[in-house]
Amino acid sequence: MLKIMSLLSLCLVFQTALHAKTCDTLESLTWLLGNWKSESKELQINESWKQLSSNTFEGSAYTFSIEKNAIVSSETIRLVEMSGEVFYVVKVASNDLPIAFKLTTCTAETAVFENSLHDFPQKLSYHMNKEGNVTVFVSGEKGKRFSIEYIAGNAS
């Protein structure tokens, strides 16, 4: 019985490893390209990505307040492949300098970027579901977190 359990565990480990992609190129992240939109009664959030070169994706995101009828936050984003690693680099108004997050985990449907030295966020996890929509999980210190549910759409 112990041999069977060990064999099953070993098979699961190898199966998971076979489905994981290397996280050292942008090629595994092309599913992020395009326009993504999230809407609620209060906010409309848009994020868009385009490929500039084989080692750079450029993105932008903004949050529009329906109540204020104005953009309340925006950011520019880049995914950059360099020295055999991929980085998510974001520039927001509240920081003087861009913040870099390293791609630490990826599969055909997920990408996890981390920077444990940053206060918030420290982790950005992008997940594509079966319907082709993307959820972004944003988390940081002391359990602070939120998520954004995106559907494919035209960014305005």
WOKA-V118218 format. One record per pair of residues at least 24 apart in sequence whose C-alpha atoms are under 6 Angstrom apart, sorted by the first residue. I is the first residue (numbers start at 0). J is the second residue. If there is no record, write none. Layout:
i:I j:J
i:I j:J
This chain:
i:19 j:106
i:20 j:106
i:22 j:105
i:23 j:83
i:23 j:84
i:23 j:85
i:24 j:80
i:34 j:151
i:34 j:152
i:34 j:153
i:34 j:154
i:35 j:149
i:35 j:150
i:35 j:151
i:35 j:152
i:36 j:149
i:36 j:150
i:36 j:152
i:37 j:148
i:37 j:149
i:41 j:65
i:45 j:154
i:54 j:79
i:54 j:80
i:55 j:79
